[in-house]
Amino acid sequence: MVDLSNLTKDGKALFLAYDQGMEHGPSDFNDENVDPNDILAIATSGYFTGVIFQKGTAEKYYSNNNFEQHLPLILKLNGKTNLVNGEDPYSPQICSVSEAIEIGAAAVGYTIYVGSSHEPEMFKEFSLIEKEAHDKNIPVIGWMYIRGSGAKGKSIKELTAYGARLGLEMGADIVKIKYPGDEKSLRWAVESAGRTKVVVSGGEKKDEETLLKTVKICMDAGAIGMAVGRNIWQNKDPLGIAEKIKQIIWP
């Protein structure tokens, strides 16, 4: 198995996600958090075990500032806009494992839309990424998101466990999934992932009480941590909320 110690602390993780600019455009940002330097200032605060960037942001902000020693980079290798979404999304690969390593990545990530009619293309790309990354001892994180015509009318709770299991079957070291709505369903997803570790997405901005309650549920259900973006850097006190999340993950 690939060593995950560089991405975790005591086996747990808190990733600061900042890959939303590609799919959402600048709509999530304000004058402060639109600047990746401000995100890196948050990420290097000591609360996070990794930061998630797309290729261009990492090249221009991360790799030029010698962050590798104290802030592991997780580089997303695929991406799309939300302008041509449709019922069956596909997020093509836009960066190679070799490029990611040159930029300084400690791990690579790839989104699979579970239920999309484009699963075959995504499976093929992911399998090649997984082989090259593991040949170079680089962890692979699978964003397993339920979306597409194949998921229509089916239980999101059941499909979340399916997505987690898919990550195990395809060789992901960590899967990033969305909270399915209750602890029992999430616990089953974690069990379904087997030895593949699970982190849960923070998702859209929510009130602080709801966020912290969700983090507690996720940890109780067996996830190793969270990948949180907007709920931190859209907060009026990013370091304050990061501290509260950290205290739940590492009590």
C-alpha positions in Angstrom: 0.0 0.0 0.0 1.1 3.6 -0.7 2.3 5.5 2.3 -0.2 8.2 3.3 1.8 9.6 6.3 2.8 12.7 4.3 -0.9 13.6 3.9 -2.0 12.7 7.4 -1.3 13.4 11.1 -1.9 10.5 13.4 -3.8 8.8 10.6 -6.2 11.7 10.2 -6.5 14.5 7.6 -7.8 18.0 7.0 -7.4 19.2 3.4 -8.0 22.8 2.4 -9.8 22.6 -1.0 -9.3 25.4 -3.5 -10.0 23.7 -6.8 -13.5 25.3 -7.2 -12.4 28.1 -9.5 -12.4 25.8 -12.6 -15.8 24.4 -12.2 -17.5 27.4 -10.6 -15.6 30.3 -12.0 -15.0 33.3 -9.7 -18.6 33.2 -8.3 -17.4 31.7 -5.0 -14.7 34.3 -4.4 -14.5 37.8 -2.9 -11.7 40.3 -3.1 -9.6 38.4 -0.6 -10.1 34.7 -1.3 -9.9 35.2 -5.1 -6.1 35.5 -4.5 -4.4 32.1 -4.0 -1.8 33.8 -1.8 -4.5 34.4 0.8 -5.5 30.7 0.6 -1.9 29.6 1.0 -1.6 31.9 4.1 -4.6 29.9 5.6 -3.2 26.6 4.4 0.2 27.1 6.1 -1.4 28.0 9.4 -0.6 24.5 10.8 -4.2 23.3 10.8 -4.1 21.5 7.4 -2.4 18.3 6.2 -2.7 19.3 2.5 -4.0 21.8 0.1 -5.9 21.0 -3.1 -5.1 23.0 -6.3 -5.6 22.7 -10.0 -2.4 22.7 -12.2 -2.2 26.4 -13.1 -2.8 27.7 -9.6 -0.2 25.3 -8.3 2.4 26.2 -10.9 2.1 30.0 -10.3 1.6 30.1 -6.5 2.6 26.9 -4.8 5.7 25.7 -6.7 7.4 29.1 -6.7 7.3 29.5 -2.9 9.0 26.4 -1.6 5.9 25.1 0.3 6.8 21.4 -0.2 8.5 21.0 3.1 5.5 21.9 5.3 2.4 21.9 3.1 1.7 18.8 1.0 0.1 19.6 -2.4 -2.8 17.5 -3.8 -3.1 18.2 -7.5 -6.4 17.7 -9.3 -5.6 16.0 -12.7 -9.0 16.6 -14.3 -11.5 19.4 -14.5 -14.4 21.0 -16.4 -16.6 24.1 -16.3 -20.2 24.2 -15.2 -21.2 25.8 -18.6 -21.6 22.5 -20.5 -22.8 20.2 -17.8 -25.7 18.2 -19.0 -27.2 15.1 -17.4 -24.1 13.1 -17.8 -21.0 15.0 -16.8 -17.4 14.2 -17.8 -14.3 15.9 -16.4 -11.4 15.1 -18.7 -7.8 14.7 -17.6 -5.9 18.0 -18.1 -2.6 17.2 -16.2 -0.4 14.2 -16.1 1.1 12.5 -13.0 4.6 13.5 -14.2 3.6 17.1 -14.5 2.1 17.0 -11.0 5.3 15.6 -9.6 7.4 18.3 -11.3 5.1 20.9 -9.7 5.7 19.3 -6.3 2.6 17.3 -5.7 2.5 14.8 -2.8 -0.7 13.2 -4.2 -2.9 13.4 -7.2 -6.7 13.5 -7.4 -9.3 12.7 -10.1 -13.1 13.0 -10.2 -15.3 10.2 -11.3 -19.0 11.0 -11.7 -20.5 7.7 -10.6 -23.6 7.1 -12.7 -22.6 9.2 -15.7 -22.7 7.6 -19.2 -19.1 8.7 -19.5 -17.9 6.2 -16.9 -15.9 4.2 -19.4 -13.7 7.2 -20.3 -13.2 8.2 -16.7 -12.4 4.6 -15.7 -9.8 4.4 -18.4 -8.1 7.7 -17.4 -8.2 6.9 -13.7 -6.7 3.4 -14.2 -3.7 4.9 -16.1 -3.3 7.6 -13.5 -3.4 5.1 -10.7 -0.8 2.8 -12.3 1.7 5.7 -13.0 1.2 7.3 -9.6 1.7 4.0 -7.7 4.7 3.2 -9.8 6.1 6.4 -8.5 4.8 5.9 -4.9 2.4 8.8 -5.2 -1.1 8.4 -3.5 -4.2 8.7 -5.6 -7.4 10.3 -4.3 -10.7 9.6 -6.1 -13.4 12.2 -6.0 -16.4 9.8 -6.1 -19.4 12.1 -6.9 -22.8 10.7 -7.6 -24.1 12.4 -10.8 -25.5 11.3 -14.1 -28.5 9.6 -15.8 -27.5 6.2 -14.2 -28.0 7.7 -10.7 -31.4 9.2 -11.5 -34.1 8.0 -9.2 -31.8 5.9 -7.1 -30.9 6.4 -3.4 -28.0 8.8 -2.9 -27.3 7.0 0.4 -26.8 3.7 -1.3 -24.9 5.2 -4.3 -22.5 6.9 -1.9 -21.5 3.5 -0.6 -21.2 2.3 -4.1 -18.9 5.2 -5.0 -16.8 4.5 -2.0 -16.5 0.8 -2.9 -15.7 1.8 -6.5 -12.7 3.7 -5.1 -11.5 0.5 -3.4 -12.0 -1.6 -6.5 -10.2 0.8 -8.7 -7.2 1.2 -6.5 -7.7 4.6 -4.9 -5.8 5.2 -1.7 -8.3 7.8 -0.5 -11.8 8.5 -1.7 -13.5 11.9 -1.3 -17.2 11.6 -1.0 -20.1 13.9 -0.2 -21.9 13.5 3.1 -25.0 11.3 2.4 -27.2 12.8 5.1 -26.9 10.6 8.1 -24.3 8.8 10.1 -25.6 5.3 9.4 -25.3 5.8 5.6 -21.8 7.3 5.9 -20.7 4.5 8.2 -21.8 2.0 5.6 -19.9 3.9 2.9 -16.7 3.9 5.0 -17.1 0.1 5.6 -17.7 -0.4 1.9 -14.4 1.4 1.1 -12.5 -1.2 3.0 -8.8 -0.3 3.4 -9.3 2.7 1.1 -9.5 5.7 3.4 -12.4 8.1 3.3 -12.5 11.9 3.5 -15.8 13.9 3.3 -16.3 17.0 1.3 -17.3 20.2 3.2 -19.5 21.2 0.3 -21.3 24.5 0.0 -21.1 27.1 2.7 -23.3 26.3 5.7 -23.8 27.8 9.1 -21.1 27.0 11.7 -23.2 24.8 13.9 -24.3 22.6 11.1 -20.8 22.3 9.7 -19.2 21.3 13.0 -22.0 18.8 13.7 -21.3 17.3 10.3 -17.6 17.0 11.0 -18.3 15.2 14.3 -20.6 12.8 12.6 -18.1 12.1 9.8 -15.3 11.3 12.3 -17.7 9.1 14.4 -18.6 7.2 11.3 -15.0 6.3 10.6 -13.8 8.9 8.0 -10.2 9.9 8.5 -11.0 13.6 8.0 -12.5 16.3 5.8 -11.7 18.2 2.6 -13.1 21.7 3.3 -12.9 24.7 1.1 -15.7 27.3 1.0 -16.7 26.6 4.6 -13.2 27.9 5.6 -12.1 30.6 3.2 -15.6 32.0 2.9 -15.8 32.3 6.7 -15.2 35.7 8.2 -12.7 34.0 10.5 -11.0 31.2 8.4 -8.4 30.3 11.1 -11.0 30.4 13.8 -13.3 27.8 12.1 -10.2 25.8 11.0 -9.2 25.6 14.7 -12.7 24.3 15.7 -12.6 21.7 12.9 -9.1 20.6 13.9 -10.3 20.1 17.5 -12.9 17.7 16.4 -10.6 15.7 14.1 -7.8 15.6 16.6 -9.6 15.8 20.0 
